[in-house]
Amino acid sequence: MRRLDLADLSSVRGFAERFTDPIDVLINNAGISIPPLVRAVDGFESQFGTNHLGHFGLTNLLLPQVRDRIVTVGSLAHLTGKIDFTDLNWRTRNYKPYAAYGQSKLANHLSAHELQRQLTARGSPVKSVAAHPGIATTNLMNAEGQSLRHRFEKLFIQSFAHSAEAGALPILYAATADIPGDS
């Protein structure tokens, strides 16, 4: 066990510098979902900073040690995501937590796809794949101080979501199955 805060790029760098072991599979699964507007340590909107930039930095710093594959845990929210390159951090736009989450998950998918393109171009045997756990009852939506609407939505989602264990299955499949990169 080692301490890592994906919302803090200096923590990501420090972790990667101290982690020298070979890595068979790197699973990028940390994340936050629909919090109020909060800035990560480096000033990024917290969902983009944690869900995408932290994973992006960690993956690229650890890539020389990865022997088999990188699994990026996505979300169908990427389908609604739009990346506003003029305001990635919601400084001039009205902050919308769901839109910010979609932006972070779209960035994850695009990054996983581009990573596989680059790995293939270099002739690397390492694969980059993505997995969606479905809607699972995890603590992803446990941001403190949420509105009544948020609490209602969480209760509604939990009424039809599957277990965290079932949500782990697509991720385990992506990590272990004989599938091509960019899957």
Buried (B, 14 or more C-beta within 10 A) or exposed (E): EEEBBBBBBEBBEBBBEEBEEEBEBBBBBBBBBBBEBBBBEBEBBBBBBBBBBBBBBBBEBBBEBBEBBBBBBBBEBBEBBEBEEEEBBBEEBEEEBBBBBBBBBBBBBBBBBEBBEEBBEEEBEBBBBBBBBEBBBBEBBEBEEBEEEBEEBBEEBEEEBEEEEEBBBBBEBBBEEEEEBBB
